[in-house]
Amino acid sequence: MSEEVQNAEKSVARSMVVSLVLNGVLAFAVLLAVLYTKVDYDSVAAAQYPFVLIVAQGTQSLGTGVTMAVVIAILQFAACVGALASSSRIVWSMARDRALPEWQYLRRINPATTIPLTAILTIVVITMALGLINIGSTTIFDAFISLLLEALYLSYLIALVLLLKGRISGRIGPNGAFKWGPWRLPGLIGTLNNIFACFYLVLICFFAFWPSSLPVTPENMNFSVVVTGAVVLFSSIFYFVSARKVYGGPLKEVDVDESNYAA
């Protein structure tokens, strides 16, 4: 979605930092409130929606707990709208770059609404299909959902490894093939920060594939390694069989001065 933002090199980075700080402060405040709330821990642990019970017991009002649950539901709905918008734009941009199966259809823009309607409907259908899995098996559903965490961390790790390689090799810098943007940590501080982030993500990714409890049973088994491996395998096969023939990297949009072509 950065392509649709003016002055993206500053605006997008600033919004990411501000949202991180703002949400971190608010989350810490909520955490303190929950930790200092006197509740019946056994009943909270057994509850299907612990947060509602924590608020209800802390305020001694079931209505307050229900109200907070409604607020959270509204916020989740708003987050889903944002997630749908961002994920559909990612699908459209990758289809535009010919990096997805059936990219010819996914990259289409609806002329009436000027939005990637095909990409949006694809995301909606996939999301609904994943939701139906939960009806049949929560274990399989959790396996698919767990892919989100690993995929997020792995995507960060890949980007940071390439960034660190660019720093060390000199490909990113004043004399390199790529120039720094306005948001960066310069010199040795930036390099150490990238190294720390890479080691941290490797550690997180390693333990994210392990079961959360013992003994391991089919119900509590962490199948994220299977799902992640399947995605990597399918993506590799798709690239070597088809995508490498049409995918040439991200496309760059350029502004053309039409006056140069005037008769």
C-alpha positions as CSV (number, residue, x, y, z in Angstrom):
1,M,0.0,0.0,0.0
2,S,3.1,2.2,0.2
3,E,2.7,2.8,-3.6
4,E,-0.6,4.7,-2.8
5,V,1.0,7.0,-0.2
6,Q,2.6,10.3,-0.9
7,N,6.1,10.7,0.4
8,A,6.1,7.0,1.3
9,E,9.7,6.8,2.3
10,K,8.9,9.1,5.3
11,S,5.2,8.7,5.9
12,V,5.0,4.9,6.0
13,A,8.1,4.6,8.3
14,R,6.7,7.3,10.6
15,S,3.3,5.7,10.8
16,M,4.9,2.3,11.6
17,V,7.0,3.8,14.5
18,V,4.1,5.9,15.9
19,S,1.7,2.9,15.8
20,L,4.3,0.7,17.5
21,V,4.9,3.2,20.3
22,L,1.2,4.1,20.7
23,N,0.0,0.5,20.8
24,G,2.9,-0.6,23.0
25,V,2.0,2.1,25.6
26,L,-1.7,1.2,25.6
27,A,-1.0,-2.5,25.7
28,F,1.3,-2.0,28.7
29,A,-1.4,0.0,30.5
30,V,-4.0,-2.7,29.9
31,L,-1.5,-5.3,31.1
32,L,-0.9,-3.4,34.4
33,A,-4.6,-3.1,34.9
34,V,-5.1,-6.8,34.4
35,L,-2.2,-7.8,36.7
36,Y,-3.4,-5.6,39.5
37,T,-7.0,-6.8,39.2
38,K,-8.2,-9.3,41.9
39,V,-9.9,-12.2,40.1
40,D,-10.6,-15.9,40.6
41,Y,-7.8,-17.4,38.5
42,D,-9.3,-20.8,38.3
43,S,-12.5,-19.6,36.8
44,V,-10.7,-17.3,34.5
45,A,-8.4,-20.1,33.3
46,A,-11.5,-22.3,32.5
47,A,-13.4,-19.5,30.8
48,Q,-13.8,-19.5,27.0
49,Y,-13.3,-15.7,26.9
50,P,-11.0,-14.9,29.9
51,F,-10.8,-11.2,29.2
52,V,-14.6,-10.7,29.7
53,L,-14.5,-12.5,33.0
54,I,-11.4,-10.5,34.2
55,V,-13.2,-7.2,33.4
56,A,-16.5,-8.4,35.0
57,Q,-14.7,-9.6,38.2
58,G,-12.5,-6.6,38.4
59,T,-15.3,-4.1,38.0
60,Q,-17.9,-6.4,39.7
61,S,-20.2,-5.7,36.8
62,L,-21.1,-8.2,34.2
63,G,-22.4,-5.4,32.0
64,T,-19.0,-3.7,32.0
65,G,-17.4,-7.0,30.9
66,V,-19.9,-7.4,28.1
67,T,-19.4,-3.8,27.0
68,M,-15.6,-4.3,26.9
69,A,-16.2,-7.4,24.8
70,V,-18.3,-5.4,22.4
71,V,-15.6,-2.8,22.1
72,I,-13.0,-5.5,21.4
73,A,-15.3,-7.0,18.7
74,I,-15.7,-3.6,17.0
75,L,-11.9,-3.1,17.1
76,Q,-11.4,-6.6,15.6
77,F,-13.8,-5.8,12.9
78,A,-11.9,-2.6,12.1
79,A,-8.6,-4.6,12.1
80,C,-10.1,-7.1,9.7
81,V,-11.0,-4.4,7.3
82,G,-7.5,-3.1,7.4
83,A,-6.1,-6.6,7.0
84,L,-8.3,-7.2,4.0
85,A,-7.2,-4.0,2.4
86,S,-3.5,-4.7,2.9
87,S,-3.6,-8.3,2.0
88,S,-5.6,-7.7,-1.2
89,R,-3.1,-5.0,-2.2
90,I,-0.3,-7.4,-1.6
91,V,-1.9,-10.0,-3.8
92,W,-2.6,-7.5,-6.5
93,S,0.9,-6.1,-6.5
94,M,2.5,-9.6,-6.6
95,A,0.1,-10.6,-9.4
96,R,1.1,-7.4,-11.2
97,D,4.7,-8.6,-10.9
98,R,3.6,-12.0,-12.2
99,A,4.7,-13.7,-9.0
100,L,1.5,-15.6,-8.2
101,P,-0.5,-18.4,-9.9
102,E,-3.2,-17.0,-12.2
103,W,-1.7,-13.6,-12.1
104,Q,-3.5,-12.7,-15.3
105,Y,-6.8,-12.6,-13.4
106,L,-5.6,-11.4,-10.0
107,R,-4.0,-8.2,-11.3
108,R,-7.2,-7.0,-12.9
109,I,-8.7,-3.7,-11.8
110,N,-12.4,-3.2,-11.8
111,P,-13.1,-0.3,-14.1
112,A,-16.2,0.8,-12.2
113,T,-14.7,0.9,-8.7
114,T,-10.9,1.2,-9.7
115,I,-10.0,-1.4,-7.0
116,P,-8.5,-4.9,-7.4
117,L,-11.9,-6.6,-7.0
118,T,-10.6,-10.0,-8.0
119,A,-7.8,-9.9,-5.5
120,I,-10.2,-8.8,-2.7
121,L,-12.7,-11.6,-3.5
122,T,-9.9,-14.1,-3.6
123,I,-8.8,-13.1,-0.1
124,V,-12.4,-13.2,1.2
125,V,-13.0,-16.7,-0.2
126,I,-9.8,-18.1,1.2
127,T,-10.5,-16.5,4.6
128,M,-14.0,-18.0,4.7
129,A,-12.6,-21.4,3.6
130,L,-10.1,-21.3,6.5
131,G,-12.9,-20.4,8.9
132,L,-14.9,-23.4,7.8
133,I,-12.0,-25.7,8.8
134,N,-12.5,-24.8,12.4
135,I,-16.0,-26.4,12.3
136,G,-14.4,-29.8,11.4
137,S,-11.1,-29.7,13.4
138,T,-9.7,-27.0,15.6
139,T,-6.3,-28.8,15.4
140,I,-6.1,-28.4,11.7
141,F,-7.4,-24.8,11.9
142,D,-4.7,-23.9,14.5
143,A,-2.1,-25.4,12.2
144,F,-3.1,-23.1,9.4
145,I,-3.3,-20.1,11.7
146,S,0.1,-20.8,13.2
147,L,1.6,-20.2,9.8
148,L,0.9,-16.5,10.2
149,L,3.4,-16.2,13.1
150,E,6.1,-18.2,11.4
151,A,5.6,-16.5,8.0
152,L,5.7,-13.1,9.6
153,Y,9.0,-13.8,11.4
154,L,10.5,-15.5,8.4
155,S,9.7,-12.6,6.1
156,Y,11.3,-10.2,8.6
157,L,14.4,-12.5,8.8
158,I,14.8,-12.7,5.0
159,A,14.6,-8.9,4.7
160,L,17.0,-8.4,7.6
161,V,19.6,-10.9,6.2
162,L,19.5,-9.2,2.8
163,L,19.8,-5.8,4.5
164,L,22.8,-7.0,6.6
165,K,24.4,-8.5,3.5
166,G,24.0,-5.2,1.7
167,R,25.5,-3.2,4.6
168,I,28.6,-5.5,4.8
169,S,29.1,-5.7,1.1
170,G,28.6,-2.0,0.5
171,R,25.7,-2.5,-2.0
172,I,23.6,-0.2,0.2
173,G,25.2,3.2,0.8
174,P,26.4,6.3,-0.9
175,N,28.5,4.4,-3.4
176,G,26.4,1.3,-3.7
177,A,23.6,0.2,-6.0
178,F,21.0,1.1,-3.4
179,K,20.7,4.3,-1.5
180,W,19.6,4.7,2.1
181,G,16.2,6.2,2.9
182,P,15.6,8.9,5.5
183,W,14.8,6.3,8.3
184,R,17.9,4.3,9.3
185,L,20.5,3.6,11.9
186,P,23.8,4.7,10.6
187,G,27.2,3.0,10.7
188,L,28.1,0.4,13.3
189,I,25.0,0.9,15.3
190,G,22.8,-0.1,12.4
191,T,24.9,-3.2,11.6
192,L,24.8,-4.4,15.3
193,N,21.1,-3.8,15.3
194,N,20.6,-5.9,12.2
195,I,22.8,-8.7,13.7
196,F,20.9,-8.7,16.9
197,A,17.6,-8.8,15.1
198,C,18.7,-11.7,12.9
199,F,19.8,-13.8,15.9
200,Y,16.6,-12.9,17.8
201,L,14.4,-14.0,14.8
202,V,16.3,-17.2,14.3
203,L,15.8,-18.0,18.0
204,I,12.1,-17.1,17.8
205,C,11.5,-19.1,14.5
206,F,13.3,-22.2,16.0
207,F,11.1,-22.4,19.1
208,A,7.9,-21.4,17.3
209,F,7.8,-24.8,15.6
210,W,7.9,-26.7,18.9
211,P,4.9,-28.0,20.8
212,S,3.8,-25.9,23.7
213,S,3.2,-28.7,26.2
214,L,4.1,-32.2,27.1
215,P,3.2,-35.0,26.5
216,V,2.7,-34.3,22.8
217,T,-0.6,-35.5,21.4
218,P,-2.3,-35.0,18.1
219,E,-4.5,-32.3,19.8
220,N,-1.7,-30.2,21.1
221,M,0.9,-31.0,18.4
222,N,2.3,-27.9,16.7
223,F,1.8,-28.6,13.0
224,S,3.1,-25.2,11.9
225,V,6.3,-26.8,10.6
226,V,4.3,-29.0,8.3
227,V,2.2,-26.1,7.0
228,T,5.2,-23.9,6.6
229,G,7.2,-26.6,4.8
230,A,4.2,-27.2,2.5
231,V,4.0,-23.6,1.6
232,V,7.8,-23.4,0.9
233,L,7.7,-26.6,-1.2
234,F,4.7,-25.4,-3.2
235,S,6.3,-22.0,-3.8
236,S,9.6,-23.5,-4.9
237,I,7.9,-25.9,-7.3
238,F,5.8,-23.0,-8.7
239,Y,8.8,-20.9,-9.2
240,F,11.0,-23.4,-11.0
241,V,8.2,-24.8,-13.1
242,S,6.4,-21.6,-14.1
243,A,7.1,-18.4,-12.3
244,R,10.8,-18.1,-13.3
245,K,9.7,-17.8,-16.9
246,V,7.6,-14.7,-16.4
247,Y,8.7,-13.2,-13.1
248,G,11.5,-10.7,-13.5
249,G,11.4,-8.9,-10.1
250,P,9.2,-6.1,-8.9
251,L,7.9,-3.8,-11.6
252,K,8.8,-0.1,-11.4
253,E,6.3,2.6,-12.3
254,V,7.7,5.6,-14.0
255,D,6.2,9.0,-14.9
256,V,6.3,9.8,-18.6
257,D,6.4,13.4,-19.8
258,E,3.9,13.3,-22.6
259,S,5.2,16.6,-23.9
260,N,8.2,14.8,-25.3
261,Y,6.0,12.9,-27.6
262,A,4.0,15.8,-28.8
263,A,3.8,16.2,-32.6
